[in-house]
Amino acid sequence: MTKLELYREYPPPGEDAAIAEIVRISTETLRKTYLPDNKPVRRDQHVKDHGCVKGEFIVEDNLPPELKLGVFKEPKTYPVWIRFSNGFEKSVRDADKDVRGMAIKLIGVEGEKILESDRFGNTQDFLAINYPTFFIRNAIDYVDFFKQRANNQMIKFFFPGLNPFSWRLHEFIVANLSISNQVINLLETRYWSNLPYRLGSRAIKFSFKPSLITNTPASAPASDNYLREVMTEHLKTKPAQFDFLVQFQTDAEKMPIEDPTIDWDERQSPFQKVATIKIPVQEFNSPAQQTFCENLSFSPWRALPEHTPLGGINRVRRKVYEAISALRHELNQVPRQEPTGDEVF
């Protein structure tokens, strides 16, 4: 068995073909789901948004040299748009079990980006969910997942037959744990990248950890859309704030690049703060702002090379996110545009 090296990727045989098949299934499913009389065409995942809010991303002063890279290379404040969302491919009641997403778009990031369609843009995206690991190991497994999802038989992805050796029991446990925690206030929930990225030549994961905690109710309201309602009520009178944290890979075996179902132990490699995310008091529910939110695209590959996404699932996302964004905007007959930070609604 090959000894794994720190910060190095190990693409498996057949990955390119698997990714191409996932793109085919994803775009075909989107076309079938959204026929001409069913508009607007939504995302294929993280469909339901709970709100897009404006904020600031403030890079820390006096970071050590190993952290002063990419957007963290100097103290700076970036305007940001932040989209909060559910994880599944359809809009469901907020009380239903699901993961929650927090996607941040920094504005005013200078330098050439990795994403081909936005190479000379000035935005950078960071995507995270409220669980530290992902439930699919690689692109080959993802093909099977997409096929079973398309047939509404996702349980067969985890348990494809009677032979226990074919079961994906670990993935099943991770998937269930990731949706087990009920979220009441999205502004007071922790989020993790759950996939690795570069920070210069090294590998990291990142996390958004809330740093202003208020008196959030102990139980969720009865409304089907309570997450938006709680966030609306919170931001009427109180700001929100997150610490942006990074965690270095320090053990290639115990903290793998290519298996996102494995958690990187914080005791072995503690998270370090590099920036603060501030969300001021605001209103965000106007129809114009909701349409703006719907038309935004997020991709982990909209990034400076110093923040290159790593691992097989991120390599899947590079092709799939780009294909879905292009198709969605084409079918909706709206241009793909990045925000400037000057938007007023």
Contacts in CASP RR format, 6 or more apart in sequence:
PFRMAT RR
TARGET T0000
AUTHOR 0000-0000-0000
METHOD contacts of the structure
MODEL  1
MTKLELYREYPPPGEDAAIAEIVRISTETLRKTYLPDNKPVRRDQHVKDH
GCVKGEFIVEDNLPPELKLGVFKEPKTYPVWIRFSNGFEKSVRDADKDVR
GMAIKLIGVEGEKILESDRFGNTQDFLAINYPTFFIRNAIDYVDFFKQRA
NNQMIKFFFPGLNPFSWRLHEFIVANLSISNQVINLLETRYWSNLPYRLG
SRAIKFSFKPSLITNTPASAPASDNYLREVMTEHLKTKPAQFDFLVQFQT
DAEKMPIEDPTIDWDERQSPFQKVATIKIPVQEFNSPAQQTFCENLSFSP
WRALPEHTPLGGINRVRRKVYEAISALRHELNQVPRQEPTGDEVF
2 10 0 8 1.000
3 252 0 8 1.000
4 10 0 8 1.000
4 252 0 8 1.000
4 253 0 8 1.000
4 256 0 8 1.000
4 257 0 8 1.000
5 252 0 8 1.000
6 202 0 8 1.000
6 203 0 8 1.000
6 249 0 8 1.000
6 250 0 8 1.000
6 251 0 8 1.000
6 252 0 8 1.000
7 198 0 8 1.000
7 201 0 8 1.000
7 202 0 8 1.000
7 203 0 8 1.000
7 249 0 8 1.000
7 252 0 8 1.000
7 257 0 8 1.000
7 310 0 8 1.000
8 252 0 8 1.000
8 257 0 8 1.000
9 257 0 8 1.000
9 258 0 8 1.000
9 310 0 8 1.000
9 311 0 8 1.000
9 312 0 8 1.000
10 257 0 8 1.000
10 258 0 8 1.000
11 258 0 8 1.000
11 311 0 8 1.000
11 312 0 8 1.000
11 315 0 8 1.000
12 138 0 8 1.000
12 139 0 8 1.000
12 140 0 8 1.000
12 258 0 8 1.000
14 139 0 8 1.000
14 140 0 8 1.000
15 138 0 8 1.000
15 139 0 8 1.000
15 140 0 8 1.000
15 312 0 8 1.000
15 315 0 8 1.000
18 139 0 8 1.000
18 140 0 8 1.000
18 142 0 8 1.000
18 143 0 8 1.000
18 316 0 8 1.000
19 139 0 8 1.000
19 315 0 8 1.000
19 316 0 8 1.000
19 319 0 8 1.000
19 320 0 8 1.000
20 319 0 8 1.000
21 143 0 8 1.000
21 146 0 8 1.000
22 139 0 8 1.000
22 142 0 8 1.000
22 143 0 8 1.000
22 146 0 8 1.000
22 316 0 8 1.000
22 319 0 8 1.000
22 320 0 8 1.000
23 319 0 8 1.000
23 320 0 8 1.000
23 323 0 8 1.000
25 143 0 8 1.000
25 146 0 8 1.000
25 147 0 8 1.000
25 150 0 8 1.000
26 44 0 8 1.000
26 146 0 8 1.000
26 320 0 8 1.000
26 323 0 8 1.000
26 324 0 8 1.000
27 323 0 8 1.000
27 324 0 8 1.000
27 327 0 8 1.000
29 44 0 8 1.000
29 150 0 8 1.000
30 41 0 8 1.000
30 44 0 8 1.000
30 324 0 8 1.000
30 327 0 8 1.000
30 328 0 8 1.000
30 331 0 8 1.000
31 327 0 8 1.000
31 331 0 8 1.000
34 41 0 8 1.000
34 42 0 8 1.000
34 331 0 8 1.000
39 331 0 8 1.000
39 332 0 8 1.000
40 294 0 8 1.000
40 332 0 8 1.000
41 327 0 8 1.000
41 328 0 8 1.000
41 331 0 8 1.000
41 332 0 8 1.000
42 91 0 8 1.000
42 294 0 8 1.000
42 328 0 8 1.000
43 324 0 8 1.000
43 328 0 8 1.000
44 89 0 8 1.000
44 320 0 8 1.000
44 324 0 8 1.000
45 87 0 8 1.000
45 88 0 8 1.000
45 89 0 8 1.000
46 85 0 8 1.000
46 86 0 8 1.000
46 87 0 8 1.000
46 101 0 8 1.000
46 103 0 8 1.000
47 85 0 8 1.000
47 86 0 8 1.000
47 87 0 8 1.000
47 88 0 8 1.000
47 89 0 8 1.000
47 90 0 8 1.000
47 91 0 8 1.000
48 85 0 8 1.000
48 86 0 8 1.000
48 87 0 8 1.000
48 88 0 8 1.000
48 90 0 8 1.000
48 91 0 8 1.000
48 92 0 8 1.000
49 83 0 8 1.000
49 84 0 8 1.000
49 85 0 8 1.000
49 290 0 8 1.000
49 293 0 8 1.000
49 294 0 8 1.000
50 84 0 8 1.000
50 85 0 8 1.000
50 86 0 8 1.000
50 94 0 8 1.000
50 100 0 8 1.000
50 186 0 8 1.000
50 225 0 8 1.000
50 227 0 8 1.000
50 228 0 8 1.000
50 231 0 8 1.000
51 83 0 8 1.000
51 84 0 8 1.000
51 228 0 8 1.000
51 231 0 8 1.000
51 284 0 8 1.000
51 285 0 8 1.000
51 290 0 8 1.000
51 293 0 8 1.000
52 81 0 8 1.000
52 82 0 8 1.000
52 83 0 8 1.000
52 84 0 8 1.000
52 284 0 8 1.000
52 289 0 8 1.000
52 290 0 8 1.000
52 292 0 8 1.000
52 293 0 8 1.000
52 296 0 8 1.000
53 81 0 8 1.000
53 82 0 8 1.000
53 84 0 8 1.000
53 231 0 8 1.000
53 235 0 8 1.000
53 279 0 8 1.000
53 282 0 8 1.000
53 284 0 8 1.000
54 79 0 8 1.000
54 80 0 8 1.000
54 81 0 8 1.000
54 82 0 8 1.000
54 279 0 8 1.000
54 280 0 8 1.000
54 282 0 8 1.000
54 284 0 8 1.000
54 341 0 8 1.000
54 343 0 8 1.000
55 79 0 8 1.000
55 80 0 8 1.000
55 81 0 8 1.000
55 82 0 8 1.000
55 277 0 8 1.000
55 278 0 8 1.000
55 279 0 8 1.000
55 280 0 8 1.000
56 77 0 8 1.000
56 78 0 8 1.000
56 79 0 8 1.000
56 80 0 8 1.000
56 277 0 8 1.000
56 278 0 8 1.000
56 280 0 8 1.000
57 71 0 8 1.000
57 77 0 8 1.000
57 78 0 8 1.000
57 79 0 8 1.000
57 80 0 8 1.000
57 104 0 8 1.000
57 106 0 8 1.000
57 244 0 8 1.000
57 275 0 8 1.000
57 276 0 8 1.000
57 277 0 8 1.000
58 76 0 8 1.000
58 77 0 8 1.000
58 78 0 8 1.000
58 275 0 8 1.000
58 276 0 8 1.000
58 277 0 8 1.000
58 278 0 8 1.000
59 71 0 8 1.000
59 72 0 8 1.000
59 74 0 8 1.000
59 75 0 8 1.000
59 76 0 8 1.000
59 77 0 8 1.000
59 78 0 8 1.000
59 274 0 8 1.000
59 275 0 8 1.000
60 72 0 8 1.000
60 75 0 8 1.000
60 273 0 8 1.000
60 274 0 8 1.000
60 275 0 8 1.000
60 276 0 8 1.000
61 75 0 8 1.000
63 72 0 8 1.000
63 274 0 8 1.000
66 199 0 8 1.000
66 202 0 8 1.000
66 248 0 8 1.000
67 199 0 8 1.000
67 246 0 8 1.000
67 272 0 8 1.000
67 274 0 8 1.000
68 74 0 8 1.000
69 199 0 8 1.000
69 200 0 8 1.000
69 306 0 8 1.000
70 199 0 8 1.000
70 200 0 8 1.000
70 304 0 8 1.000
70 306 0 8 1.000
70 307 0 8 1.000
71 78 0 8 1.000
71 106 0 8 1.000
71 109 0 8 1.000
71 124 0 8 1.000
71 275 0 8 1.000
71 304 0 8 1.000
71 307 0 8 1.000
72 199 0 8 1.000
72 274 0 8 1.000
72 275 0 8 1.000
78 106 0 8 1.000
78 107 0 8 1.000
78 108 0 8 1.000
78 109 0 8 1.000
79 106 0 8 1.000
79 107 0 8 1.000
79 108 0 8 1.000
79 341 0 8 1.000
80 104 0 8 1.000
80 105 0 8 1.000
80 106 0 8 1.000
80 107 0 8 1.000
80 277 0 8 1.000
81 104 0 8 1.000
81 105 0 8 1.000
81 107 0 8 1.000
81 296 0 8 1.000
81 339 0 8 1.000
81 341 0 8 1.000
82 102 0 8 1.000
82 103 0 8 1.000
82 104 0 8 1.000
82 105 0 8 1.000
82 277 0 8 1.000
82 279 0 8 1.000
83 102 0 8 1.000
83 103 0 8 1.000
83 105 0 8 1.000
83 293 0 8 1.000
83 296 0 8 1.000
83 298 0 8 1.000
84 100 0 8 1.000
84 101 0 8 1.000
84 102 0 8 1.000
84 186 0 8 1.000
84 227 0 8 1.000
84 231 0 8 1.000
85 100 0 8 1.000
85 101 0 8 1.000
85 103 0 8 1.000
86 92 0 8 1.000
86 94 0 8 1.000
86 98 0 8 1.000
86 99 0 8 1.000
86 100 0 8 1.000
86 101 0 8 1.000
87 98 0 8 1.000
87 99 0 8 1.000
87 100 0 8 1.000
87 101 0 8 1.000
87 129 0 8 1.000
88 98 0 8 1.000
88 99 0 8 1.000
89 149 0 8 1.000
92 98 0 8 1.000
93 224 0 8 1.000
94 220 0 8 1.000
94 223 0 8 1.000
94 224 0 8 1.000
94 225 0 8 1.000
94 226 0 8 1.000
94 227 0 8 1.000
95 182 0 8 1.000
95 220 0 8 1.000
95 224 0 8 1.000
95 226 0 8 1.000
97 179 0 8 1.000
97 180 0 8 1.000
98 179 0 8 1.000
99 129 0 8 1.000
99 130 0 8 1.000
99 131 0 8 1.000
99 178 0 8 1.000
99 179 0 8 1.000
100 129 0 8 1.000
100 130 0 8 1.000
100 183 0 8 1.000
100 186 0 8 1.000
100 189 0 8 1.000
100 191 0 8 1.000
100 227 0 8 1.000
101 127 0 8 1.000
101 128 0 8 1.000
101 129 0 8 1.000
101 130 0 8 1.000
101 191 0 8 1.000
102 127 0 8 1.000
102 128 0 8 1.000
102 129 0 8 1.000
102 130 0 8 1.000
102 186 0 8 1.000
102 189 0 8 1.000
102 191 0 8 1.000
102 208 0 8 1.000
103 125 0 8 1.000
103 126 0 8 1.000
103 127 0 8 1.000
103 128 0 8 1.000
103 298 0 8 1.000
104 125 0 8 1.000
104 126 0 8 1.000
104 127 0 8 1.000
104 208 0 8 1.000
104 277 0 8 1.000
105 123 0 8 1.000
105 124 0 8 1.000
105 125 0 8 1.000
105 296 0 8 1.000
105 298 0 8 1.000
105 338 0 8 1.000
105 339 0 8 1.000
106 123 0 8 1.000
106 124 0 8 1.000
106 125 0 8 1.000
106 126 0 8 1.000
107 122 0 8 1.000
107 123 0 8 1.000
107 338 0 8 1.000
107 339 0 8 1.000
107 340 0 8 1.000
107 341 0 8 1.000
108 122 0 8 1.000
108 123 0 8 1.000
109 122 0 8 1.000
109 123 0 8 1.000
109 124 0 8 1.000
109 304 0 8 1.000
110 122 0 8 1.000
111 122 0 8 1.000
111 304 0 8 1.000
112 119 0 8 1.000
112 120 0 8 1.000
112 304 0 8 1.000
112 305 0 8 1.000
113 119 0 8 1.000
113 120 0 8 1.000
113 121 0 8 1.000
113 124 0 8 1.000
113 301 0 8 1.000
113 302 0 8 1.000
113 303 0 8 1.000
113 304 0 8 1.000
114 301 0 8 1.000
114 302 0 8 1.000
114 303 0 8 1.000
114 304 0 8 1.000
114 305 0 8 1.000
114 308 0 8 1.000
115 299 0 8 1.000
115 301 0 8 1.000
115 302 0 8 1.000
115 303 0 8 1.000
115 322 0 8 1.000
116 322 0 8 1.000
117 322 0 8 1.000
117 326 0 8 1.000
117 336 0 8 1.000
118 302 0 8 1.000
118 338 0 8 1.000
121 338 0 8 1.000
122 338 0 8 1.000
123 302 0 8 1.000
123 338 0 8 1.000
123 339 0 8 1.000
124 302 0 8 1.000
124 303 0 8 1.000
124 304 0 8 1.000
124 307 0 8 1.000
125 298 0 8 1.000
125 299 0 8 1.000
125 300 0 8 1.000
125 302 0 8 1.000
125 303 0 8 1.000
126 193 0 8 1.000
126 206 0 8 1.000
126 244 0 8 1.000
126 300 0 8 1.000
127 193 0 8 1.000
127 298 0 8 1.000
127 299 0 8 1.000
127 300 0 8 1.000
128 191 0 8 1.000
128 192 0 8 1.000
128 193 0 8 1.000
128 194 0 8 1.000
128 206 0 8 1.000
128 207 0 8 1.000
128 208 0 8 1.000
129 178 0 8 1.000
129 191 0 8 1.000
129 192 0 8 1.000
129 194 0 8 1.000
130 181 0 8 1.000
130 183 0 8 1.000
130 189 0 8 1.000
130 190 0 8 1.000
130 191 0 8 1.000
130 192 0 8 1.000
131 177 0 8 1.000
131 178 0 8 1.000
131 181 0 8 1.000
131 192 0 8 1.000
131 194 0 8 1.000
132 192 0 8 1.000
132 194 0 8 1.000
132 205 0 8 1.000
132 207 0 8 1.000
132 263 0 8 1.000
132 264 0 8 1.000
133 174 0 8 1.000
133 178 0 8 1.000
133 192 0 8 1.000
133 194 0 8 1.000
133 260 0 8 1.000
133 261 0 8 1.000
133 262 0 8 1.000
133 263 0 8 1.000
134 174 0 8 1.000
134 194 0 8 1.000
134 195 0 8 1.000
134 260 0 8 1.000
134 261 0 8 1.000
134 313 0 8 1.000
135 171 0 8 1.000
135 172 0 8 1.000
135 174 0 8 1.000
135 175 0 8 1.000
135 178 0 8 1.000
135 261 0 8 1.000
136 142 0 8 1.000
136 145 0 8 1.000
136 171 0 8 1.000
136 260 0 8 1.000
136 261 0 8 1.000
136 313 0 8 1.000
137 171 0 8 1.000
137 258 0 8 1.000
137 259 0 8 1.000
137 260 0 8 1.000
137 261 0 8 1.000
138 258 0 8 1.000
138 259 0 8 1.000
138 312 0 8 1.000
138 313 0 8 1.000
139 312 0 8 1.000
139 313 0 8 1.000
139 315 0 8 1.000
139 316 0 8 1.000
141 157 0 8 1.000
141 168 0 8 1.000
141 171 0 8 1.000
142 313 0 8 1.000
142 316 0 8 1.000
144 157 0 8 1.000
144 160 0 8 1.000
145 154 0 8 1.000
145 157 0 8 1.000
148 154 0 8 1.000
148 155 0 8 1.000
148 156 0 8 1.000
148 157 0 8 1.000
149 157 0 8 1.000
157 168 0 8 1.000
157 171 0 8 1.000
158 167 0 8 1.000
158 168 0 8 1.000
158 169 0 8 1.000
158 171 0 8 1.000
158 172 0 8 1.000
158 175 0 8 1.000
159 167 0 8 1.000
159 168 0 8 1.000
159 172 0 8 1.000
160 166 0 8 1.000
160 167 0 8 1.000
161 167 0 8 1.000
170 261 0 8 1.000
171 261 0 8 1.000
174 261 0 8 1.000
182 220 0 8 1.000
183 189 0 8 1.000
183 227 0 8 1.000
184 216 0 8 1.000
184 217 0 8 1.000
184 218 0 8 1.000
184 219 0 8 1.000
184 220 0 8 1.000
184 226 0 8 1.000
184 230 0 8 1.000
185 214 0 8 1.000
185 216 0 8 1.000
185 230 0 8 1.000
185 231 0 8 1.000
185 234 0 8 1.000
186 227 0 8 1.000
186 230 0 8 1.000
186 231 0 8 1.000
187 210 0 8 1.000
187 231 0 8 1.000
187 234 0 8 1.000
187 235 0 8 1.000
187 240 0 8 1.000
187 279 0 8 1.000
188 210 0 8 1.000
188 212 0 8 1.000
188 213 0 8 1.000
188 214 0 8 1.000
188 216 0 8 1.000
188 240 0 8 1.000
189 210 0 8 1.000
190 207 0 8 1.000
190 208 0 8 1.000
190 209 0 8 1.000
190 210 0 8 1.000
191 207 0 8 1.000
191 208 0 8 1.000
192 205 0 8 1.000
192 206 0 8 1.000
192 207 0 8 1.000
193 205 0 8 1.000
193 206 0 8 1.000
193 207 0 8 1.000
194 205 0 8 1.000
194 260 0 8 1.000
195 205 0 8 1.000
195 260 0 8 1.000
195 300 0 8 1.000
195 309 0 8 1.000
195 310 0 8 1.000
195 311 0 8 1.000
195 313 0 8 1.000
195 314 0 8 1.000
196 203 0 8 1.000
196 204 0 8 1.000
196 205 0 8 1.000
196 249 0 8 1.000
196 257 0 8 1.000
196 260 0 8 1.000
196 309 0 8 1.000
196 310 0 8 1.000
196 311 0 8 1.000
196 314 0 8 1.000
197 203 0 8 1.000
197 204 0 8 1.000
197 205 0 8 1.000
197 206 0 8 1.000
197 300 0 8 1.000
197 303 0 8 1.000
197 307 0 8 1.000
197 308 0 8 1.000
197 309 0 8 1.000
197 310 0 8 1.000
197 314 0 8 1.000
198 204 0 8 1.000
198 305 0 8 1.000
198 306 0 8 1.000
198 307 0 8 1.000
198 308 0 8 1.000
198 309 0 8 1.000
198 310 0 8 1.000
199 246 0 8 1.000
199 248 0 8 1.000
199 306 0 8 1.000
199 307 0 8 1.000
200 306 0 8 1.000
200 307 0 8 1.000
202 248 0 8 1.000
202 249 0 8 1.000
203 248 0 8 1.000
203 249 0 8 1.000
203 257 0 8 1.000
203 310 0 8 1.000
204 246 0 8 1.000
204 247 0 8 1.000
204 248 0 8 1.000
204 249 0 8 1.000
205 246 0 8 1.000
205 247 0 8 1.000
205 249 0 8 1.000
205 264 0 8 1.000
206 244 0 8 1.000
206 245 0 8 1.000
206 246 0 8 1.000
206 247 0 8 1.000
207 244 0 8 1.000
207 245 0 8 1.000
207 246 0 8 1.000
207 247 0 8 1.000
207 271 0 8 1.000
208 242 0 8 1.000
208 243 0 8 1.000
208 244 0 8 1.000
208 245 0 8 1.000
208 277 0 8 1.000
209 242 0 8 1.000
209 243 0 8 1.000
209 245 0 8 1.000
209 271 0 8 1.000
210 240 0 8 1.000
210 241 0 8 1.000
210 242 0 8 1.000
211 241 0 8 1.000
211 242 0 8 1.000
211 243 0 8 1.000
211 276 0 8 1.000
212 238 0 8 1.000
212 239 0 8 1.000
212 240 0 8 1.000
212 241 0 8 1.000
214 234 0 8 1.000
214 238 0 8 1.000
216 230 0 8 1.000
217 230 0 8 1.000
220 226 0 8 1.000
221 229 0 8 1.000
221 230 0 8 1.000
223 229 0 8 1.000
228 285 0 8 1.000
232 283 0 8 1.000
232 284 0 8 1.000
232 285 0 8 1.000
234 240 0 8 1.000
235 279 0 8 1.000
235 280 0 8 1.000
235 281 0 8 1.000
235 282 0 8 1.000
235 283 0 8 1.000
235 284 0 8 1.000
236 281 0 8 1.000
236 283 0 8 1.000
237 281 0 8 1.000
238 281 0 8 1.000
239 278 0 8 1.000
239 279 0 8 1.000
239 280 0 8 1.000
239 281 0 8 1.000
240 278 0 8 1.000
240 279 0 8 1.000
241 276 0 8 1.000
241 277 0 8 1.000
241 278 0 8 1.000
241 279 0 8 1.000
242 276 0 8 1.000
242 277 0 8 1.000
243 273 0 8 1.000
243 275 0 8 1.000
243 276 0 8 1.000
243 277 0 8 1.000
244 273 0 8 1.000
244 274 0 8 1.000
244 275 0 8 1.000
244 276 0 8 1.000
244 277 0 8 1.000
245 271 0 8 1.000
245 272 0 8 1.000
245 273 0 8 1.000
245 274 0 8 1.000
246 271 0 8 1.000
246 272 0 8 1.000
246 274 0 8 1.000
247 264 0 8 1.000
247 266 0 8 1.000
247 269 0 8 1.000
247 270 0 8 1.000
247 271 0 8 1.000
247 272 0 8 1.000
248 269 0 8 1.000
249 255 0 8 1.000
249 257 0 8 1.000
249 264 0 8 1.000
249 269 0 8 1.000
250 268 0 8 1.000
250 269 0 8 1.000
251 268 0 8 1.000
251 269 0 8 1.000
254 262 0 8 1.000
254 264 0 8 1.000
254 265 0 8 1.000
254 268 0 8 1.000
255 262 0 8 1.000
255 264 0 8 1.000
255 265 0 8 1.000
255 268 0 8 1.000
255 269 0 8 1.000
256 262 0 8 1.000
257 310 0 8 1.000
257 311 0 8 1.000
258 311 0 8 1.000
258 312 0 8 1.000
260 311 0 8 1.000
260 313 0 8 1.000
284 345 0 8 1.000
286 345 0 8 1.000
288 345 0 8 1.000
289 345 0 8 1.000
292 339 0 8 1.000
292 343 0 8 1.000
292 345 0 8 1.000
295 329 0 8 1.000
295 332 0 8 1.000
295 334 0 8 1.000
295 337 0 8 1.000
296 339 0 8 1.000
297 321 0 8 1.000
297 325 0 8 1.000
297 329 0 8 1.000
297 336 0 8 1.000
298 321 0 8 1.000
299 317 0 8 1.000
299 318 0 8 1.000
299 321 0 8 1.000
299 322 0 8 1.000
299 325 0 8 1.000
300 309 0 8 1.000
300 314 0 8 1.000
300 317 0 8 1.000
300 318 0 8 1.000
300 321 0 8 1.000
301 309 0 8 1.000
301 314 0 8 1.000
301 317 0 8 1.000
301 318 0 8 1.000
301 321 0 8 1.000
301 322 0 8 1.000
303 309 0 8 1.000
309 315 0 8 1.000
309 317 0 8 1.000
309 318 0 8 1.000
325 336 0 8 1.000
326 336 0 8 1.000
329 335 0 8 1.000
329 336 0 8 1.000
END
